[in-house]
Amino acid sequence: MGILIAILVMGAWGAHLYYILTGVTVAIDNPWMYVHLLIQVYLYTGLFITGHDAMHGTVSKSRKVNEVVGFLSALLFAGLSYGKLKKNHGRHHKYPATEKDPDYYVKSQNFWLWWGMFVWRYLTVVQILIMAGIYNLLKYVGGVAEPSIVVFWITPAILGTLQLFFFGTYLPHRQPHTDQMQPYKSRTQKKNHLWAMISCYFFGYHYEHHDAPHTPWWQLYKSKQT
């Protein structure tokens, strides 16, 4: 089931991206542009969540399959290094919301400063080169108009990062850290499976994720009690 869901998410991301890059007009007065933009943001978020599940070995019982799915998901999302993601995410689970946590910013709880550091810590030269290469391939080889590349390829990745950070890092791990958040220094969304799915693929059930990290995202709601 994990492999099937991963294929569906990745396939939906790719198919919808192809459709909007080639068949949707970028114009301020085109309401469908905004609809498709939001859909693609959501699919970008799902792409990353798929890679996240691969880090925890929940896509498949095969380690090799998990590594392949994780590598592809990270690459397609924004040329990210899956190896760096996996290493840092392991530290996040081991040292949540501390100075040893790569996803936590101890110097400030300001949303934008924290998000900026969050992005910066995952940025690599290789990633920049990959993204530049894909941009030029889309524009000069694929013949995709530059506005379409910006609106449907670049913008959804940025907004998807914001969605992931807001629901999966900032809201769960921001201070104050109460006794109820221990030992993971993590809070959780109130029980509402529809909103949890729409907001971030149940990732807002974040205490439950830390408590049961080997539960795949599509079964995480079962761990929610209240």
C-alpha positions as CSV (number, residue, x, y, z in Angstrom):
1,M,0.0,0.0,0.0
2,G,2.8,2.4,0.9
3,I,4.4,2.0,-2.6
4,L,1.1,2.5,-4.3
5,I,0.3,5.7,-2.4
6,A,3.8,7.0,-3.1
7,I,3.4,6.3,-6.8
8,L,0.0,8.0,-6.8
9,V,1.3,11.1,-5.1
10,M,4.4,11.4,-7.3
11,G,2.4,10.6,-10.4
12,A,-0.3,13.2,-9.6
13,W,2.4,15.8,-9.0
14,G,4.1,15.1,-12.3
15,A,0.9,14.8,-14.4
16,H,-0.6,18.0,-13.0
17,L,2.7,19.9,-13.4
18,Y,2.8,18.9,-17.0
19,Y,-0.8,19.9,-17.6
20,I,-0.4,23.4,-16.1
21,L,2.9,24.1,-17.7
22,T,1.5,23.3,-21.1
23,G,-2.2,24.0,-20.9
24,V,-3.0,26.7,-18.4
25,T,-2.7,30.4,-19.2
26,V,-0.8,32.6,-16.8
27,A,-2.9,35.7,-16.4
28,I,-4.0,37.8,-13.4
29,D,-7.6,37.6,-14.5
30,N,-7.6,33.8,-15.0
31,P,-9.2,32.3,-11.9
32,W,-8.2,28.8,-12.9
33,M,-4.5,29.8,-12.7
34,Y,-5.0,30.3,-8.9
35,V,-6.9,27.1,-8.5
36,H,-4.2,25.1,-10.3
37,L,-1.5,26.9,-8.4
38,L,-3.0,25.9,-5.0
39,I,-3.4,22.3,-6.2
40,Q,0.2,22.1,-7.2
41,V,1.3,23.6,-3.9
42,Y,-0.6,20.8,-2.2
43,L,1.0,18.2,-4.4
44,Y,4.4,19.6,-3.7
45,T,3.7,19.2,0.0
46,G,2.6,15.6,-0.6
47,L,5.8,15.0,-2.6
48,F,7.9,16.0,0.3
49,I,5.8,14.0,2.8
50,T,6.4,11.0,0.6
51,G,10.1,11.5,0.8
52,H,9.8,12.0,4.6
53,D,8.0,8.6,4.9
54,A,10.9,7.1,2.9
55,M,13.3,8.4,5.5
56,H,11.4,6.5,8.2
57,G,11.2,3.3,6.0
58,T,7.4,3.3,5.8
59,V,7.0,3.4,2.0
60,S,8.2,-0.2,1.6
61,K,9.7,-3.0,3.6
62,S,12.6,-2.8,1.2
63,R,15.4,-0.4,2.2
64,K,16.4,0.0,-1.4
65,V,12.9,1.0,-2.5
66,N,12.6,3.5,0.3
67,E,16.0,5.0,-0.7
68,V,14.9,5.3,-4.4
69,V,11.5,6.9,-3.5
70,G,13.1,9.2,-1.1
71,F,15.8,10.3,-3.5
72,L,13.3,10.9,-6.3
73,S,10.9,12.8,-4.1
74,A,13.7,15.1,-2.8
75,L,15.1,15.6,-6.2
76,L,11.7,16.4,-7.8
77,F,10.7,18.7,-5.0
78,A,13.5,21.2,-5.4
79,G,16.8,19.3,-6.2
80,L,17.2,18.6,-2.5
81,S,19.8,16.3,-1.1
82,Y,18.0,13.2,0.2
83,G,21.1,12.2,2.2
84,K,21.3,15.6,4.0
85,L,17.5,15.5,4.6
86,K,17.6,12.1,6.1
87,K,20.6,12.9,8.3
88,N,19.1,16.1,9.6
89,H,15.7,14.6,10.1
90,G,17.2,11.9,12.2
91,R,18.8,14.6,14.4
92,H,15.4,16.3,14.6
93,H,13.8,13.2,16.1
94,K,16.8,12.6,18.4
95,Y,17.1,16.2,19.7
96,P,13.7,17.9,19.0
97,A,13.5,21.6,19.5
98,T,17.0,22.0,20.9
99,E,20.2,23.6,19.6
100,K,21.2,20.2,18.1
101,D,18.0,20.1,16.1
102,P,18.7,21.3,12.5
103,D,15.1,22.3,12.0
104,Y,14.9,24.4,15.2
105,Y,16.1,28.0,15.5
106,V,17.2,28.6,19.1
107,K,18.0,32.3,18.6
108,S,14.5,33.4,17.6
109,Q,10.9,32.3,17.4
110,N,10.1,34.8,14.7
111,F,8.4,32.9,11.9
112,W,10.2,34.4,9.0
113,L,13.7,34.3,10.6
114,W,13.1,30.7,11.6
115,W,11.8,29.8,8.2
116,G,14.8,31.5,6.5
117,M,17.2,29.5,8.6
118,F,15.2,26.4,8.0
119,V,15.6,26.8,4.2
120,W,19.2,28.0,4.4
121,R,20.3,24.9,6.3
122,Y,19.1,22.6,3.5
123,L,20.4,24.8,0.6
124,T,23.4,23.3,-1.4
125,V,25.4,24.4,-4.4
126,V,24.4,21.2,-6.2
127,Q,20.7,22.0,-5.6
128,I,21.1,25.5,-7.1
129,L,22.8,23.9,-10.2
130,I,20.1,21.3,-10.6
131,M,17.3,23.9,-10.4
132,A,19.1,26.2,-12.8
133,G,19.6,23.3,-15.2
134,I,15.9,22.2,-15.1
135,Y,14.8,25.9,-15.5
136,N,16.8,26.2,-18.7
137,L,15.6,22.8,-20.0
138,L,12.0,23.8,-19.4
139,K,12.5,27.2,-21.1
140,Y,14.8,26.5,-24.0
141,V,14.3,22.8,-24.7
142,G,10.7,22.3,-23.6
143,G,9.5,25.7,-24.9
144,V,7.7,26.5,-21.7
145,A,6.9,30.2,-21.2
146,E,8.9,31.9,-18.4
147,P,5.8,33.1,-16.6
148,S,4.5,29.5,-16.4
149,I,7.8,28.3,-15.0
150,V,7.7,30.9,-12.3
151,V,4.0,30.5,-11.4
152,F,3.6,26.8,-11.7
153,W,7.1,25.3,-11.0
154,I,9.0,27.8,-8.7
155,T,6.2,29.4,-6.7
156,P,4.5,26.1,-5.6
157,A,7.8,24.7,-4.3
158,I,8.3,27.8,-2.2
159,L,4.7,27.8,-0.9
160,G,4.9,24.1,-0.3
161,T,8.0,24.7,1.9
162,L,6.1,27.3,3.8
163,Q,3.2,24.9,4.3
164,L,5.5,22.2,5.6
165,F,7.4,24.5,7.9
166,F,4.3,26.1,9.3
167,F,2.3,23.0,10.1
168,G,5.2,20.5,10.6
169,T,7.8,22.6,12.4
170,Y,6.7,26.0,13.6
171,L,3.3,25.3,15.1
172,P,4.3,22.0,16.7
173,H,7.7,23.0,18.1
174,R,7.5,26.8,18.9
175,Q,7.8,27.9,22.4
176,P,6.5,27.8,25.1
177,H,7.3,24.1,25.6
178,T,4.7,22.8,28.1
179,D,4.8,19.6,30.2
180,Q,2.2,18.1,27.8
181,M,4.6,18.4,25.0
182,Q,7.3,16.3,26.6
183,P,9.4,14.4,25.8
184,Y,9.3,15.5,22.2
185,K,8.8,19.3,22.8
186,S,5.9,18.9,20.3
187,R,2.3,19.9,20.4
188,T,-0.4,18.6,18.1
189,Q,-3.5,19.7,16.1
190,K,-6.9,19.2,17.6
191,K,-8.6,16.1,16.3
192,N,-10.1,16.9,12.9
193,H,-9.1,14.5,10.2
194,L,-10.4,16.5,7.3
195,W,-8.5,19.6,8.3
196,A,-5.4,17.6,9.2
197,M,-5.3,16.1,5.8
198,I,-6.0,19.3,4.0
199,S,-3.5,21.3,6.0
200,C,-0.5,19.0,5.8
201,Y,-1.3,15.3,5.2
202,F,-1.9,14.6,8.9
203,F,1.6,16.0,9.7
204,G,-0.1,18.5,12.1
205,Y,-0.6,15.5,14.3
206,H,3.0,16.0,15.2
207,Y,3.2,14.7,18.7
208,E,1.8,11.5,17.4
209,H,4.4,11.4,14.6
210,H,7.2,11.8,17.1
211,D,5.7,9.1,19.3
212,A,5.3,6.7,16.4
213,P,7.7,7.8,13.7
214,H,7.3,4.5,11.8
215,T,3.6,5.1,11.1
216,P,3.1,6.2,7.5
217,W,1.4,9.6,7.0
218,W,-1.8,8.0,5.6
219,Q,-2.3,6.0,8.8
220,L,-1.2,8.7,11.3
221,Y,-4.8,9.7,12.0
222,K,-5.3,6.4,13.7
223,S,-2.9,7.4,16.4
224,K,-4.9,10.5,17.2
225,Q,-6.9,10.1,20.4
226,T,-8.3,13.6,21.2
